[in-house]
Amino acid sequence: MWFSKILDQNNLMLEIDMPYIKTSDIEFIIQDSNYSIKQYRNNVIKAVEWKRAIPLINVSFHYHIFRDENVPTPEEFLQDYERDNQSFLSLMPQDLIPGIQYRVMRAYPSLIRDAHFVSKSREMGYETIRTLQLDLHGIDAMILLEFKTLLVRLYYDSKRSNQYKNAKATSHQLQNCIDLGLNKRNSTKVGNILLYSEETIQNMIDENKQVNEEENVKIDEKLEENHSYENYSITA
């Protein structure tokens, strides 16, 4: 499995919680970014889409947040990824580079939504954790309620993302997760990116806050069993 060079140099980054970022700061970054995936679609070779292994995309995003205490713009995100993985990219045929850029930039809205979800949950008064370690387990957020821990997987509700979600769930074999899909009905839009609304987050918590101590024990045991990031191969 390919890991970003930046992860090899900063293994402590795995377990550091996402710093506190105001949702207004995240929204400020994306509202004028004019994010569009269309410009990266040209000259894409499909082999890069699903068959070619590339360094983990989410590592560069996490590192930017730790370094700058805010999310990157789309341009910064691509620049960070290319810098962090320069040695890998230098070995790639030039005709595959546009496909890699497309794949990286397609992940940008999802990573923004994850960070915004965590920040929004915190502003609502819930202790919410997001680490690279959890991300490599396939968990986008961990919400610590008084008597229960919620493990949340976030995804955009589309045919492609549902296929990825199912593959992700199978590869991690982690039960008792909450899959919270995003669509136009349960979201707010900032710039060109859909984000989870406060109402959607609150409804999810209300529906899943019933205590089940057996679930919590199984969650803790599974996370401890799969503590090493070397067991995972998620690319975004």
C-alpha positions in Angstrom: 0.0 0.0 0.0 1.2 3.5 -0.8 1.5 6.0 2.0 2.3 9.7 1.7 5.8 10.6 2.6 4.4 13.1 5.1 2.8 10.3 7.0 6.1 8.4 7.3 7.7 11.5 8.8 4.8 12.2 11.2 3.5 9.0 12.6 2.3 10.9 15.7 -0.2 12.6 13.4 -2.3 9.3 13.3 -3.8 9.8 16.7 -4.0 13.6 17.0 -7.6 14.9 17.1 -8.6 17.4 14.5 -8.1 20.9 15.9 -11.0 23.1 16.6 -12.1 25.0 13.5 -15.1 27.3 13.3 -17.7 26.2 10.7 -17.7 29.8 9.6 -14.0 29.6 8.8 -14.5 26.5 6.7 -17.4 28.0 4.9 -15.4 31.2 4.2 -12.7 29.0 2.5 -15.1 27.2 0.2 -17.8 29.9 -0.5 -15.6 31.7 -3.0 -13.4 28.8 -4.2 -15.5 28.1 -7.2 -14.7 24.4 -6.8 -15.4 22.4 -10.0 -14.3 18.9 -10.9 -15.0 19.5 -14.6 -11.7 21.1 -15.4 -9.9 17.9 -14.2 -11.9 15.4 -16.2 -10.2 16.0 -19.5 -7.5 13.5 -20.6 -8.3 11.2 -17.7 -7.2 7.6 -18.2 -9.7 5.2 -16.5 -6.9 3.0 -15.2 -6.1 5.6 -12.7 -9.7 5.8 -11.4 -10.0 2.3 -9.9 -7.0 0.1 -10.8 -3.9 2.3 -10.1 -2.8 2.4 -6.5 -1.8 5.9 -5.5 -0.7 7.4 -2.1 -3.4 8.1 0.4 -5.3 11.2 -0.5 -6.7 12.0 3.0 -3.2 12.2 4.6 -2.4 15.5 2.9 -5.8 16.9 3.9 -5.3 16.0 7.6 -1.7 17.3 7.6 -2.9 20.7 6.2 -5.4 21.0 9.0 -2.8 20.2 11.6 -0.4 22.6 10.1 -2.7 25.6 9.3 -5.6 24.9 11.7 -8.0 25.3 8.8 -9.1 23.4 5.7 -7.2 24.0 2.4 -8.6 25.6 -0.7 -9.0 23.3 -3.6 -5.8 24.6 -5.1 -3.9 24.2 -1.8 -5.1 20.7 -1.5 -3.8 19.6 -4.9 -0.5 21.4 -4.3 -0.2 19.7 -0.9 -0.8 16.3 -2.3 1.7 16.8 -5.2 4.3 18.1 -2.8 3.8 15.3 -0.2 4.0 12.6 -2.9 6.6 14.2 -5.3 8.8 11.1 -5.4 5.8 8.9 -6.3 4.5 11.2 -9.0 7.9 11.7 -10.5 7.9 8.0 -11.5 4.4 8.1 -13.1 4.0 8.4 -16.8 2.9 12.0 -17.6 -0.3 10.8 -19.4 -1.5 9.4 -16.0 -1.0 12.6 -14.0 -4.3 14.3 -15.1 -6.2 11.2 -13.9 -4.5 11.4 -10.5 -5.3 15.0 -10.2 -8.9 14.3 -11.0 -9.1 11.6 -8.4 -7.5 13.8 -5.7 -9.8 16.7 -6.5 -12.9 14.5 -6.6 -12.2 13.7 -3.0 -12.1 17.3 -1.9 -15.8 17.9 -1.2 -16.0 14.7 0.8 -13.1 15.7 3.0 -14.5 19.2 3.5 -17.9 17.7 4.5 -16.2 15.4 7.0 -14.3 18.3 8.7 -17.4 20.6 8.6 -19.5 17.8 10.2 -17.1 17.5 13.0 -16.9 21.3 13.6 -20.7 21.6 13.4 -21.2 18.8 15.9 -18.7 20.4 18.3 -20.5 23.8 18.0 -23.8 21.9 18.9 -22.1 20.9 22.2 -21.2 17.3 21.3 -17.7 16.0 22.0 -16.6 14.9 18.5 -13.4 13.3 17.5 -11.8 12.9 14.1 -8.3 11.5 13.7 -6.3 10.1 10.8 -6.3 6.8 12.7 -10.1 6.7 12.7 -10.2 7.8 9.1 -8.0 4.8 8.1 -10.5 2.6 10.0 -13.2 4.0 7.7 -14.7 6.1 10.5 -15.3 9.8 9.7 -16.4 11.0 13.1 -16.7 9.6 16.7 -19.3 11.3 18.8 -19.0 10.7 22.6 -22.4 10.9 24.3 -22.8 10.5 28.0 -23.5 6.7 27.8 -22.8 5.8 24.2 -20.2 6.3 21.5 -21.4 6.9 18.0 -19.2 5.9 15.1 -20.3 7.8 12.0 -19.5 7.1 8.3 -20.4 10.0 6.0 -21.0 9.7 2.3 -22.8 11.5 -0.6 -25.9 9.6 -1.5 -25.2 8.6 -5.1 -24.7 5.4 -7.1 -20.9 5.8 -7.2 -20.5 6.7 -3.5 -22.9 3.9 -2.4 -20.6 1.4 -4.3 -17.6 2.9 -2.5 -19.4 2.9 0.8 -20.2 -0.8 0.6 -16.7 -1.7 -0.4 -15.3 0.4 2.4 -17.6 -1.2 5.0 -16.6 -4.7 3.8 -12.8 -3.9 3.9 -13.0 -2.6 7.4 -15.4 -5.2 8.9 -16.4 -2.7 11.6 -20.0 -3.2 12.8 -22.3 -0.8 14.7 -21.4 2.2 12.5 -24.0 4.8 11.5 -24.0 5.5 7.8 -25.3 9.0 7.3 -26.0 9.8 3.6 -26.0 13.4 2.3 -28.4 14.6 -0.4 -30.1 17.8 -1.5 -32.9 17.3 1.0 -30.9 17.1 4.2 -28.0 19.5 3.4 -27.1 23.2 3.1 -25.0 24.4 0.1 -22.0 26.7 0.5 -20.3 27.6 -2.7 -20.5 24.5 -4.8 -20.3 22.0 -1.9 -23.2 20.4 0.0 -22.7 20.2 3.8 -24.7 18.5 6.5 -27.3 20.7 8.2 -27.5 21.1 11.9 -31.0 19.5 11.8 -29.7 16.4 10.0 -26.9 16.0 12.6 -29.3 16.4 15.5 -31.8 14.0 14.0 -29.1 11.3 13.5 -28.0 11.7 17.1 -31.5 11.5 18.5 -32.2 8.4 16.5 -29.1 6.6 17.7 -28.5 7.8 21.3 -30.3 4.8 23.0 -27.7 3.1 25.2 -26.4 -0.3 24.2 -23.4 -1.2 26.3 -22.6 -4.4 24.4 -22.1 -2.3 21.2 -19.7 0.0 23.0 -17.6 -2.9 24.2 -17.4 -4.4 20.7 -16.5 -1.0 19.2 -13.6 -0.5 21.7 -12.3 -4.1 21.2 -12.4 -3.8 17.3 -10.6 -0.5 17.3 -7.9 -1.8 19.7 -7.6 -5.0 17.5 -7.0 -2.9 14.3 -4.9 -0.2 15.9 -2.1 -0.3 13.3 -2.7 1.8 10.2 -0.8 -0.8 8.2 -4.0 -2.9 8.1 -5.8 -0.4 5.9 -5.6 0.7 2.3 -8.1 3.6 2.0 -7.2 6.1 -0.6 -9.7 8.9 0.2 
